[in-house]
C-alpha cells in the first residue's frame, strides 16, 4: 500500500452489534423512506425477534419501521402504553391528550 493511502473497509466487512441485545447484526437490503427514488441500501438488522434496531454507515443506528400512530382527534403521536408477552405482536397505543386508544387488533376508540 502506498504511503498516505488509507485502508477503507467496505460496508460488508462491518460486524456491528445491536446496542440493545449485544448480538451480531445481519446484513439486509432496505428502502429508506424519504428518498424521492428509494434504492435498496445495505443495512444491518438485529437478529433478535421483534427488535427494530438497524445500522448503516452513513446514518449510524436507527429504528425502522418508525411507528406512525396518531390520534384521529388531535393528530398527536400516540405512545406505546401496553404490550402482551404472550402475544408479541400486540400493541396498545394511547393519546397523551385525550386517552383515545388504538391497538393493532381493533380500530381507534375512546375510553
C-alpha positions in Angstrom: 0.0 0.0 0.0 1.4 3.4 -1.0 2.2 5.8 1.8 -0.6 8.2 2.6 -3.3 5.9 1.3 -6.0 5.0 3.9 -7.4 1.5 4.1 -11.1 1.7 3.8 -13.3 -1.2 4.8 -16.3 -1.9 2.7 -19.6 -1.9 4.5 -19.9 -5.6 4.0 -16.8 -6.0 6.2 -18.6 -4.4 9.2 -19.7 -6.6 12.1 -21.9 -4.2 14.2 -23.5 -5.4 17.4 -27.1 -4.4 18.4 -26.7 -1.8 21.2 -29.8 -3.3 23.0 -29.1 -7.0 22.7 -25.4 -7.1 22.1 -25.7 -9.7 19.4 -24.1 -9.6 15.9 -26.4 -7.8 13.4 -27.0 -9.4 10.0 -26.9 -7.6 6.6 -30.1 -6.8 4.8 -31.3 -4.6 1.9 -33.8 -1.9 2.9 -35.5 1.0 1.2 -35.2 4.2 3.3 -38.3 6.4 3.5 -38.0 10.0 2.4 -35.9 9.4 -0.7 -37.6 10.6 -3.9 -36.4 7.5 -5.7 -35.5 5.0 -3.0 -32.9 2.4 -4.0 -32.0 -0.7 -2.0 -29.5 0.2 0.7 -27.3 -2.1 2.7 -28.0 -2.0 6.4 -27.7 -4.4 9.3 -30.6 -5.6 11.5 -30.6 -7.2 15.0 -31.1 -10.9 14.9 -33.3 -10.9 18.0 -37.0 -11.5 17.1 -39.1 -8.3 17.3 -36.1 -5.9 17.5 -36.3 -2.9 15.2 -32.8 -1.6 15.6 -30.8 -1.2 12.4 -27.4 0.2 11.5 -25.7 1.5 8.3 -22.5 3.5 8.0 -24.0 6.8 6.7 -26.7 7.0 9.3 -25.5 5.0 12.3 -28.0 3.2 14.4 -31.7 3.8 13.7 -35.1 2.1 14.2 -37.4 1.0 11.4 -40.2 1.0 10.9 -40.8 4.0 13.0 -44.3 3.8 14.5 -46.6 6.3 12.9 -49.7 6.0 15.1 -51.5 9.3 15.5 -54.7 10.3 17.4 -57.6 10.9 15.0 -58.9 13.7 17.3 -55.7 15.7 17.8 -53.2 14.4 15.2 -50.7 13.9 18.1 -48.4 11.0 18.0 -49.7 8.2 20.3 -47.4 6.5 22.8 -47.0 2.7 23.3 -48.8 2.0 26.6 -49.0 -1.8 26.7 -47.7 -5.0 25.2 -48.6 -8.6 25.8 -45.7 -11.1 26.4 -48.0 -14.0 25.4 -48.9 -12.2 22.1 -45.6 -10.5 21.0 -47.3 -8.7 18.1 -49.9 -7.0 20.3 -49.5 -3.2 20.8 -51.8 -0.8 22.7 -51.3 2.9 21.8 -52.7 5.8 23.8 -53.2 9.5 23.0 -51.3 11.8 25.5 -54.1 14.4 25.4 -57.5 12.6 25.2 -56.8 9.0 26.2 -58.0 7.6 22.9 -56.6 4.2 22.3 -55.6 2.1 19.3 -54.5 -1.5 19.1 -53.2 -3.4 16.2 -56.2 -5.8 16.8 -59.0 -3.2 16.7 -59.8 0.3 15.4 -59.3 3.6 17.2 -61.7 4.2 20.0 -62.1 6.4 23.1 -62.1 5.1 26.6 
